């Protein structure tokens, strides 16, 4: 890793410091490329050529000091325990030469509670990128770790792609709905995570498609789940588990109010609407999961505008607030 450091654009009032970290050995990639038979394995050949073209070095970032997190505490009132833990770990590496090292975390909570939004907020806070893979639609583990190039349609896994194609050595990697992972026959879709979640073994992670060791030891892992009972113990033993509750009534109201103001301020058409929402409309929004609030406000703004009004009323919101598959509007 280079001893030189670069400053990236400011994040939450603190300049991220970036050092360069080498993710793979160029000579190993060149050797693999030379051994490929002519006019065969074009996808694999393209992968090796892309690796050589981009080179092995990526930014390894961390905040230059302890970032201001007050806004996150306000935006995510039901994530205070997670934020407290994150702040403690950030404090350890500030004003030091140590790299940013965060223990993998598992966020347990009902759908719509804001788990994925939290992961994106962490990536923004740290000034790094983010990879995302949803386990609910997967039937094979190769989406994480790649599939052998011998298989038709095989390609690298998400971990490999996020590191090789992205600019960062330490992106936030979100494994969404990890409790819904399903394997084919005896194949464990979470098998690759056993080594990826361990700092030492992740340093030489080998994607099954590329078959070249890469350094995934700096990846910041955030897994989400609704129920921990179907998550294997080897995963649970490698992560910090946090139970995320739905925000209480006051917190939900604050989130809805903040979203209203944010949407209104971010759009020119927002100036046509009142600076503050109606209390009865705000009460309706506060009953929704946080994930659905923004969509409900946008629907409400649109319906109010169609009706020539400068205030969003309860009848402008989607019906059956917070329920999937609802169609139509309250009138």
Buried (B, 14 or more C-beta within 10 A) or exposed (E): EEEEBEEBEEBBEBBBBBBBBBBBBEEBBEEBBEEBEEEEBEEBBEBBEEBBEBEBBBBBBBBBBEBEBEBBEEBBBBBEEBBEBBBEBBEEBBEEEEBBBBBBBBBBBEEBBBBBBBBBBBBBBBBBBBBBBBBEEBEBBBBBBBBEBEEEEBBBBBBBBBBBEBBBBBBBBBBBBBBBBEBEEEEBBBBBBBBBBBBEEBBEBBBBBBBBBBBBBBBBBBBBBBEBEEBBEBBEEBBBBBEBEBBEEEBBBBBBBBBBBBBBEEEEEBEEBEEEBEEEBBBBBBEBBBBBBBEBBBBBBBBBBEEEBEEBBBBBBBEEBBEEEEEEBBE
